[in-house]
Amino acid sequence: MLLEWALEALVKNAIDALSGQGGRVAVRVEPYGAKVRVSVTDDGPGVPADVRRRLFQPGVSTKPGGWGIGLALARRIVEQQHGGRLSYAPGDGGRGSVFVVELPLAPVS
């Protein structure tokens, strides 16, 4: 399932951000009105300010040797295939990153 891949990509990016130095990655799922919100948070170095506005564009990467397709593809999956939204925010105190996936809740049958 593509949504699983998108969420896995966000978690792997959070782990990669820690660069083997230790730290925390947290995944939180919570209701948000008529949506569900999935947050992937890490306490790594965060995304440089000059990269943030281009973060979801193909070819943009902060990883050495990165291709810059993971976040672009994850956003496309979330938004075009599932009618949701994928966004980024700096972590608390400017340290780390928070990626938030918001998805509409399916009607209960």
SEMIZA-368521 format. One line per 3 residues: their letters; for each residue x, y, z of C-alpha. Coordinates in nm, 4 decimals. Layout:
a> X Y Z | ... $
end
This chain:
mll> 0.0000 0.0000 0.0000 | 0.1359 0.3385 -0.0970 | 0.0308 0.5133 0.2218 $
ewa> 0.2359 0.2655 0.4243 | 0.5362 0.3450 0.2055 | 0.4887 0.7205 0.2595 $
lea> 0.4716 0.6802 0.6381 | 0.7704 0.4460 0.6359 | 0.9678 0.7041 0.4353 $
lvk> 0.8931 0.9705 0.6977 | 1.0060 0.7420 0.9811 | 1.3232 0.6388 0.7944 $
nai> 1.4049 1.0049 0.7273 | 1.3640 1.0805 1.0987 | 1.5985 0.7944 1.1882 $
dal> 1.8499 0.9098 0.9253 | 1.8363 1.2636 1.0688 | 1.9780 1.1311 1.3943 $
sgq> 2.2919 1.0232 1.2039 | 2.3674 0.7386 1.4435 | 2.4162 0.9905 1.7256 $
ggr> 2.1165 0.8727 1.9228 | 1.8017 1.0673 1.9869 | 1.4294 1.0181 1.9695 $
vav> 1.1775 0.9489 1.6984 | 0.8114 0.9593 1.7951 | 0.5061 0.8648 1.5911 $
rve> 0.1739 0.9929 1.7170 | -0.1721 0.9237 1.5771 | -0.4671 1.1321 1.6941 $
pyg> -0.8130 1.2405 1.5790 | -0.8287 1.5909 1.4354 | -1.1868 1.6916 1.3607 $
akv> -1.3057 1.4885 1.0604 | -0.9457 1.3820 0.9982 | -0.6723 1.1760 1.1541 $
rvs> -0.3327 1.3328 1.2160 | -0.0123 1.1277 1.2089 | 0.2940 1.3151 1.3359 $
vtd> 0.6511 1.1908 1.2934 | 0.8846 1.3880 1.5196 | 1.2596 1.3649 1.5710 $
dgp> 1.5090 1.5598 1.7772 | 1.7832 1.5622 1.5141 | 1.9413 1.8758 1.3683 $
gvp> 1.6283 1.9804 1.1756 | 1.5993 2.1076 0.8208 | 1.8089 2.4124 0.7299 $
adv> 1.5950 2.7249 0.6866 | 1.7066 2.7747 0.3259 | 1.5796 2.4255 0.2319 $
rrr> 1.2409 2.4341 0.4080 | 1.0370 2.6046 0.1357 | 1.1712 2.3624 -0.1289 $
lfq> 1.1642 2.0526 0.0915 | 0.8935 1.8657 -0.1012 | 1.0287 1.9459 -0.4485 $
pgv> 1.1848 1.6576 -0.6432 | 1.5639 1.6646 -0.6309 | 1.5899 1.8492 -0.2970 $
stk> 1.7834 1.6536 -0.0353 | 1.9953 1.7287 0.2685 | 2.1422 1.3783 0.2731 $
pgg> 2.4823 1.3141 0.1164 | 2.4067 1.1103 -0.1934 | 2.0312 1.1574 -0.1463 $
wgi> 1.8155 1.1690 -0.4567 | 1.5520 1.4001 -0.3163 | 1.2512 1.1964 -0.4253 $
gla> 1.1280 1.0500 -0.0948 | 0.9445 1.3510 0.0460 | 0.8172 1.4595 -0.2956 $
lar> 0.6716 1.1142 -0.3561 | 0.5343 1.0855 -0.0012 | 0.3507 1.4170 -0.0417 $
riv> 0.2113 1.3103 -0.3769 | 0.0837 0.9826 -0.2282 | -0.0760 1.1528 0.0722 $
eqq> -0.2326 1.4390 -0.1205 | -0.3234 1.2920 -0.4594 | -0.4005 0.9321 -0.3686 $
hgg> -0.5595 0.9853 -0.0272 | -0.6930 1.3426 -0.0295 | -0.4754 1.4377 0.2656 $
rls> -0.2005 1.6833 0.3430 | 0.1683 1.6418 0.4297 | 0.3480 1.9312 0.5962 $
yap> 0.6698 2.0135 0.7796 | 0.7409 2.2241 1.0882 | 1.0595 2.2745 1.2886 $
gdg> 1.0691 2.0908 1.6210 | 1.0339 2.2556 1.9585 | 1.3048 2.5087 2.0243 $
grg> 1.4150 2.4925 1.6610 | 1.5692 2.1468 1.7108 | 1.4442 1.8489 1.5135 $
svf> 1.1602 1.8130 1.2682 | 0.7909 1.7402 1.2714 | 0.6234 1.5942 0.9636 $
vve> 0.2456 1.5856 0.9830 | 0.0140 1.3759 0.7685 | -0.3537 1.4710 0.7852 $
lpl> -0.5999 1.2284 0.6270 | -0.9779 1.2424 0.5991 | -1.1541 0.9809 0.8072 $
apv> -1.3401 0.7174 0.6091 | -1.7130 0.6990 0.6804 | -1.8089 0.4188 0.9164 $
s> -2.0287 0.1627 0.7452 $
end
